[in-house]
Amino acid sequence: MIYLDHNATTPVDPAVAERMAWFLKEHFGNPSSIYPIGRKVKELMNEARERVAGSLGVDRGEIFFTGSGTESDNFAIFGTFDAAPEKNEFVTSAIEHPAVIETAKALEKRGVKVTYLPVDEYGTVGLDELRSALTPKTGLVSVMHANNEIGTIQPIAEIVRIAHERDIPVHTDAVQSFGKIDVDARKLGVDFLTVSAHKVYGPKGIGALYIRRGANICPFVRGGRQERGLRAGTENTAGIVGFGEAIRVLEEKGRKERSRVEKLAEALKKGIEEKIPSARFNGHPENRIKSTLNFAFPGLEAEAILLALATKEIYVSTGSACSEESEEVSHVLQAIGLKPEIARSSIRMSLGRSNTEEDIACVLRELPEIIKRLRAITAFHPEG
């Protein structure tokens, strides 16, 4: 099996699975309990919280655990507008993850005016457009750190500077950048930042939201006093411990592993461009997550390419895993100006820790043959 869909999810690292199994067998206490078995679980949770905080350059008390990256996005956005009901304008980008886009649509139903900032051909938000969109009624700006489909990295620090000049808070979804490039919430200057464990070889069902100390936000889930009263409900303790272990492993493997994966991705990109001259690369040539590759193969359907690769046990995707079942054309690829027929021919390959040079060589053998075969079939299709 050759897995090239790490932006959708990553396999749980063996050390993470081992740590979680140990925890589940040895520690069942409720962390809200004041007796020893509960306090021990609380201690282990705080160790994990410290690791997540350290990886983002923030304090432990600024990290709040959630059920997913999607929940963290919802928490930041709804929580901010609930805390400032006099604000009724929201600014985001046209290429956000569905977790933000759908939340924006829900705000619109509440009467909030939403501005979807356009992007250029590479998927970069325009700062002039941002300036024009901000008003005294703007309650929040939310722009993702790196795009999940094409990998383009946004100028978040500049976005923050512009917004903060008008005392407007900023949220960024860093789910796809976390673990692939340095993500320092302090240096970025954001008020809220979203991360998720299952994108960094941790378990599913656990995410985190950085909330800058002093930021104005309302509780997202109400009930008990868990997560300092902002996110009630007994915590996913095993998931939290697994998240902490995933960060430990990530720091242990460090830049060396990141560099190795980026070199493999560059070799794959170069090979596709050489062997399939008609392939079109989507995204920024440099300012992007290097392990994410998005290619269009004009005249073909991405689903046909994906299924043909799957018969060879090579697994890629057509875009966001959260909208994979939808037949709609990718809103990201449309936003960067691709015609629908080009967007429908695009596949995403996202590399990770498990990939090898042999994997890349295999893909570069199989993919050109698949494209050639599909083009031959398409040439005789009555609508081709």
C-alpha positions in Angstrom: 0.0 0.0 0.0 1.2 3.5 -0.9 -0.7 6.1 1.2 -0.6 9.6 -0.3 -3.5 11.2 1.6 -1.9 12.4 4.8 -3.8 15.7 4.6 -7.0 13.7 5.2 -5.6 11.8 8.2 -2.4 10.2 9.3 -1.8 6.7 10.7 -1.5 6.6 14.5 2.2 6.4 15.4 3.0 3.1 17.2 4.3 5.1 20.2 1.0 6.9 20.5 -1.0 3.7 20.3 1.2 2.2 23.0 0.9 5.2 25.3 -2.9 5.3 24.9 -3.2 1.5 25.5 -1.2 1.9 28.7 -3.3 4.8 29.8 -6.6 3.0 29.1 -5.5 0.0 31.1 -3.9 1.8 34.0 -5.9 5.1 34.5 -9.7 5.2 34.4 -10.3 8.0 36.9 -12.3 11.1 36.3 -10.0 14.1 36.1 -12.5 16.3 37.9 -12.3 14.0 41.0 -10.2 15.3 43.9 -9.0 11.9 45.1 -5.7 10.4 43.8 -6.8 8.3 40.9 -8.6 11.3 39.4 -5.7 13.7 40.2 -3.3 11.4 38.4 -5.4 11.5 35.2 -5.5 15.3 35.6 -1.7 15.3 35.9 -1.3 13.3 32.7 -3.7 15.6 30.9 -1.7 18.6 32.0 1.5 17.0 30.7 -0.2 16.6 27.3 -1.5 20.2 27.5 2.0 21.4 28.2 3.3 19.6 25.2 0.7 21.0 22.9 1.3 24.5 24.3 5.0 24.2 24.0 4.7 23.2 20.3 2.8 26.4 19.6 4.9 28.7 21.7 2.2 29.5 24.2 1.3 28.9 27.9 -0.4 25.8 29.1 -3.4 27.8 30.3 -4.1 29.0 26.8 -4.8 25.5 25.4 -8.3 24.1 25.4 -9.0 20.6 24.3 -12.0 19.9 22.0 -13.4 17.0 20.0 -11.8 17.9 16.7 -10.4 20.7 14.5 -13.9 21.4 13.3 -15.2 21.9 16.8 -12.3 24.2 17.6 -13.2 26.3 14.5 -16.8 26.5 15.6 -15.8 27.3 19.2 -13.6 30.2 18.1 -16.1 31.7 15.7 -19.4 31.2 17.5 -17.7 31.9 20.9 -16.4 35.3 19.7 -19.7 36.5 18.2 -21.6 35.3 21.3 -19.2 37.3 23.4 -19.8 40.5 21.4 -23.4 40.5 20.1 -23.0 44.1 19.0 -20.6 43.0 16.2 -22.4 41.6 13.2 -19.7 41.3 10.5 -17.4 38.3 9.8 -14.5 38.3 7.4 -13.0 35.0 6.1 -11.5 33.7 2.9 -13.1 32.0 -0.1 -11.0 28.9 0.3 -11.5 27.9 3.9 -12.2 24.4 5.1 -15.9 23.4 5.4 -15.5 23.8 9.2 -15.3 27.5 8.7 -17.3 28.0 5.5 -20.4 26.2 7.0 -20.0 28.1 10.2 -20.0 31.3 8.2 -23.2 30.2 6.5 -24.8 29.6 9.9 -23.8 33.1 11.0 -25.4 34.5 7.9 -28.7 32.9 9.0 -28.3 34.8 12.3 -28.1 38.0 10.4 -24.3 38.4 10.4 -22.8 39.9 7.2 -20.0 37.6 5.9 -17.3 38.8 3.6 -15.5 36.0 1.7 -12.1 37.4 0.7 -11.1 36.5 -2.9 -7.7 34.9 -3.5 -5.2 35.1 -6.4 -4.3 32.3 -8.9 -2.1 30.7 -6.2 -4.7 30.9 -3.4 -3.3 33.8 -1.5 -5.6 36.3 0.2 -5.2 39.9 -0.9 -4.3 42.3 1.9 -5.9 45.3 0.2 -9.1 43.4 0.0 -8.9 42.6 3.7 -8.4 46.3 4.6 -11.4 47.2 2.5 -13.6 44.5 4.2 -12.9 45.6 7.8 -15.4 48.0 9.5 -16.1 48.9 13.2 -18.8 46.2 13.1 -16.3 43.4 12.2 -16.3 40.9 15.1 -13.7 38.4 13.8 -11.3 37.6 10.9 -10.7 33.9 10.2 -8.2 32.9 7.6 -6.6 29.4 7.5 -2.8 29.2 7.9 -2.3 26.7 5.0 -4.9 25.4 2.6 -5.8 21.7 2.9 -6.2 21.2 -0.9 -3.3 23.2 -2.5 -1.1 23.9 0.5 -0.8 27.6 0.0 0.4 29.4 3.1 -1.3 32.7 4.0 0.4 35.8 5.4 -1.2 35.4 8.8 1.1 37.8 10.7 0.3 40.6 8.2 -3.4 39.8 8.4 -3.2 40.0 12.2 -1.4 43.3 12.1 -4.0 44.9 9.8 -6.9 43.5 11.9 -5.4 44.4 15.3 -4.9 48.0 14.1 -8.7 48.2 14.3 -8.9 46.1 17.5 -10.4 43.1 15.5 -9.5 39.6 16.8 -8.1 37.0 14.4 -8.5 33.2 14.2 -6.5 30.9 12.1 -7.1 27.2 11.3 -3.7 25.7 11.5 -4.8 22.1 11.2 -2.9 21.5 7.9 0.2 23.6 8.7 0.8 22.2 12.3 3.6 19.6 12.2 4.6 20.4 8.6 6.0 23.9 9.2 6.8 25.9 12.3 3.6 27.2 13.9 4.2 29.7 16.7 0.9 31.4 17.8 2.8 34.2 19.6 4.8 35.1 16.5 1.8 34.9 14.3 0.0 37.2 16.8 -3.4 35.4 16.5 -6.0 35.5 19.2 -7.3 31.9 18.4 -5.6 29.0 16.6 -7.0 25.5 15.8 -5.0 22.3 15.7 -6.0 18.6 15.5 -4.3 15.4 16.7 -5.1 13.1 13.8 -3.1 15.2 11.3 0.1 14.7 13.3 -0.1 10.9 13.8 -2.3 11.1 16.9 -5.8 9.8 17.5 -9.0 11.0 15.9 -11.6 12.7 18.0 -9.3 15.2 19.8 -8.4 18.7 18.8 -7.3 21.9 20.6 -8.0 25.6 20.4 -5.4 28.2 21.5 -7.2 31.1 23.1 -4.9 34.1 23.8 -5.1 35.0 27.4 -7.5 37.9 27.8 -9.3 37.2 24.5 -13.1 37.7 24.7 -15.0 34.4 24.1 -18.1 32.7 25.4 -18.3 29.0 26.5 -19.0 26.7 23.6 -20.4 23.7 25.5 -22.1 24.5 28.7 -22.3 22.3 31.8 -19.5 21.5 34.2 -16.3 23.3 34.8 -14.1 21.2 32.5 -11.6 23.2 30.3 -11.9 26.2 32.7 -15.7 26.4 32.1 -15.4 27.0 28.4 -15.9 23.5 27.1 -18.0 21.4 29.4 -18.2 17.6 29.5 -15.9 14.9 30.7 -12.7 15.1 28.7 -11.5 12.6 26.2 -8.7 11.7 28.5 -7.1 8.9 26.4 -7.3 11.1 23.3 -5.6 14.0 25.1 -2.8 11.7 26.4 -2.4 10.4 22.8 -2.2 14.0 21.5 0.6 14.8 23.9 2.5 11.7 22.9 2.1 12.6 19.2 3.7 15.9 19.9 6.5 14.3 21.7 7.2 12.0 18.7 6.9 14.9 16.3 9.5 16.9 18.3 11.8 13.9 18.5 11.7 13.3 14.7 12.0 17.0 14.1 13.2 18.9 11.0 15.1 15.9 9.6 12.0 13.9 9.0 10.1 17.0 7.6 13.0 17.6 5.2 13.0 14.0 4.0 9.3 14.1 3.2 9.6 17.4 1.4 12.4 16.0 -0.8 10.2 13.0 -1.7 7.4 15.4 -2.6 9.6 17.5 -4.8 10.9 14.4 -6.6 7.3 13.3 -7.2 6.3 16.8 -8.5 9.3 16.9 -10.8 8.6 13.4 -12.0 5.0 14.1 -12.9 5.9 17.2 -14.7 8.5 15.4 -16.8 6.5 12.2 -17.5 3.1 13.8 -17.9 3.7 17.2 -19.7 0.0 17.9 -19.9 -0.3 17.9 -16.1 -1.1 21.2 -14.5 0.2 22.1 -11.0 -2.3 23.9 -8.8 -1.1 26.1 -6.0 1.8 28.4 -5.1 5.1 27.3 -6.6 7.0 28.2 -3.4 4.9 29.6 -0.5 3.1 26.4 0.3 3.2 23.2 2.4 5.8 21.3 0.3 4.3 17.9 1.1 1.0 18.8 -0.6 0.8 18.4 -4.3 -2.3 19.2 -6.4 -2.3 18.3 -10.1 -5.0 18.7 -12.8 -5.0 16.3 -15.7 -7.2 18.2 -18.3 -9.7 16.1 -20.2 -10.0 13.4 -17.5 -12.1 12.9 -14.4 -10.3 12.9 -11.0 -12.5 10.1 -9.7 -11.4 7.8 -12.6 -7.8 8.5 -11.8 -8.3 8.0 -8.1 -10.0 4.6 -8.7 -7.4 3.5 -11.2 -4.7 4.3 -8.7 -6.6 2.5 -6.0 -6.4 -0.8 -8.0 -2.7 -0.5 -7.6 -3.1 0.2 -3.9 -2.0 3.8 -4.3 -4.3 6.1 -2.4 -4.8 9.8 -3.2 -7.8 12.1 -2.9 -9.7 14.7 -4.9 -9.6 17.3 -2.1 -11.0 17.9 1.4 -11.9 14.6 3.2 -14.8 16.5 4.8 -16.4 17.1 1.4 -15.1 14.1 -0.5 -18.6 12.6 -1.0 -20.0 15.8 -2.5 -20.3 16.0 -6.3 -19.7 19.7 -6.3 -16.6 21.2 -7.9 -13.9 22.1 -5.3 -14.6 25.7 -4.1 -10.9 26.1 -3.6 -10.0 25.3 -7.2 -12.8 27.5 -8.4 -11.6 30.3 -6.2 -8.1 30.3 -7.8 -9.7 30.6 -11.2 -9.8 27.0 -12.6 -12.6 26.2 -15.0 -15.0 23.5 -13.6 -13.7 20.9 -16.1 -10.1 21.5 -15.0 -11.0 21.4 -11.3 -12.8 18.1 -11.8 -9.6 16.6 -13.2 -7.5 17.5 -10.2 -6.2 15.1 -7.6 -4.3 15.8 -4.3 -1.3 13.8 -3.2 -0.1 14.6 0.4 3.0 12.8 1.6 3.9 11.8 5.1 6.1 9.9 7.5 5.4 6.4 6.0 6.4 7.3 2.4 9.7 6.1 0.9 11.7 6.6 -2.3 10.4 3.3 -3.5 6.8 4.7 -3.2 7.7 7.6 -5.3 9.3 5.5 -8.0 6.2 3.2 -8.0 3.8 6.2 -8.4 5.9 7.6 -11.3 5.7 4.2 -13.0 2.0 3.7 -12.6 0.5 7.2 -12.8 1.7 8.0 -16.3 0.4 4.7 -17.6 -2.9 5.3 -16.0 -3.2 8.8 -17.5 -2.2 7.4 -20.9 -4.8 4.6 -20.7 -7.6 6.9 -19.6 -6.8 9.5 -22.3 -7.0 6.7 -24.9 -10.4 5.7 -23.6 -11.6 9.3 -23.4 -10.5 9.9 -27.0 -13.2 7.4 -28.2 -15.9 8.5 -25.7 -18.9 10.0 -27.6 -18.7 13.1 -25.5 -14.9 13.2 -25.3 
